Amino acid sequence: MSRRRKGKWIAKSAVVLAAAIAIIPALWTLLNAFKNRVDIVTPVPLLIFQPTLDNILYVLGRESVTSGLLNSILVSGASVLIGMVLGLPAAYAVARYPLRWADDIQFFVLSLRFLPPVAVAIPLMVIWLDLGLYDSRTALIATYTLLTLSSIVWLAVPAFKRVPKEVEEAAKVDGYGPYAIFFLIALPIASRSLVGAVAFSFVLVWNEFLIALMLTTSDAKTLPIVASELTQLGRDVPWGILNASVILLSLPPLLFIGILSGFLNSVIKKKA
């Protein structure tokens, strides 16, 4: 019993430590977003201070931030939606109708993520320049769709493989066609795992920096690019503004995951 208790204590301590490592920097960033610069650069960290909204209002009041936020929402949302429409059926086909090249297809899809962003961005930059689409939302959506499609397919294949074949065979006996089985049987059963794939893909393209930096100059700048431009060189770094921009950059993915999880839970409860 003592060994088991020690093992449980070590496991709980490891979980608490991992949670603290993940949460404390985020909470500290949130606190710094409401501090004046003098309170941030003090040698002794301040937990009690006079809060201010100047950093938040400064970030929200900039026209470039509003434009970047709109571009990020449109580009990330559209690329994830297209990735879902194309990637989920493709993943189901690979999982349920395996071919000789099924493993090769999965490896090729994943290999799109192996390449460094520069190796992807440079040829795409030349292509969009030749087509006259450089620095446009259309070019970013098409580029980001490659990222979302690869991650959704790779993560969705195991989810569809876990769907019991007996359930699908019973649906065939009841007269369901392949499309009905996919939409009415496979998708609802695998939905919990698919939410993680979609959320991961959204966060992936929302935080993408280098590709957006190389494919945009002004009109299609996303929020990460705009946030990076708030940094000033030299000693007078606006730490409060930077922390406020980090908070603004982090909120949309959290809201997206929350809305997606709530929608999934409501659908499951209705069917139950």
VENLINDA-V241885 format. One record per residue. N is the residue number from 1. BURIAL is # if it has 9 or more other ideal C-beta (glycine too) atoms within 8 Angstrom, else .. Layout:
n = [N,N]
burial = [BURIAL,BURIAL]
//
This chain:
n = [1,2,3,4,5,6,7,8,9,10,11,12,13,14,15,16,17,18,19,20,21,22,23,24,25,26,27,28,29,30,31,32,33,34,35,36,37,38,39,40,41,42,43,44,45,46,47,48,49,50,51,52,53,54,55,56,57,58,59,60,61,62,63,64,65,66,67,68,69,70,71,72,73,74,75,76,77,78,79,80,81,82,83,84,85,86,87,88,89,90,91,92,93,94,95,96,97,98,99,100,101,102,103,104,105,106,107,108,109,110,111,112,113,114,115,116,117,118,119,120,121,122,123,124,125,126,127,128,129,130,131,132,133,134,135,136,137,138,139,140,141,142,143,144,145,146,147,148,149,150,151,152,153,154,155,156,157,158,159,160,161,162,163,164,165,166,167,168,169,170,171,172,173,174,175,176,177,178,179,180,181,182,183,184,185,186,187,188,189,190,191,192,193,194,195,196,197,198,199,200,201,202,203,204,205,206,207,208,209,210,211,212,213,214,215,216,217,218,219,220,221,222,223,224,225,226,227,228,229,230,231,232,233,234,235,236,237,238,239,240,241,242,243,244,245,246,247,248,249,250,251,252,253,254,255,256,257,258,259,260,261,262,263,264,265,266,267,268,269,270,271,272]
burial = [.,.,.,.,.,.,.,.,.,.,.,.,.,.,.,.,.,.,.,.,.,.,.,.,.,#,.,.,#,#,#,#,#,#,#,#,#,.,#,#,.,.,.,.,.,.,.,.,.,.,.,#,.,.,#,#,.,#,#,#,.,#,.,#,#,#,#,#,#,.,#,#,#,#,#,#,#,#,#,#,.,#,#,#,.,#,#,#,#,#,#,#,.,#,#,#,.,.,.,.,.,#,.,.,#,#,.,.,#,#,.,#,#,.,.,.,#,.,.,#,#,#,.,#,#,.,.,#,.,.,.,.,.,#,#,#,#,.,#,#,#,.,#,#,#,#,#,#,#,#,#,#,#,#,#,#,#,#,#,#,.,.,#,.,.,.,#,#,.,.,#,#,.,.,.,#,.,.,.,#,#,#,.,#,#,#,#,#,#,#,#,.,#,#,#,#,#,#,#,#,#,#,#,#,#,#,#,#,#,#,#,#,.,#,#,#,.,.,.,#,#,#,#,#,#,#,#,.,.,#,.,.,.,.,.,.,.,#,#,#,#,#,#,#,#,#,#,#,#,#,.,#,#,.,.,#,#,.,.,#,#,.,.,#,.,.,#,#,.,.,.,.]
//
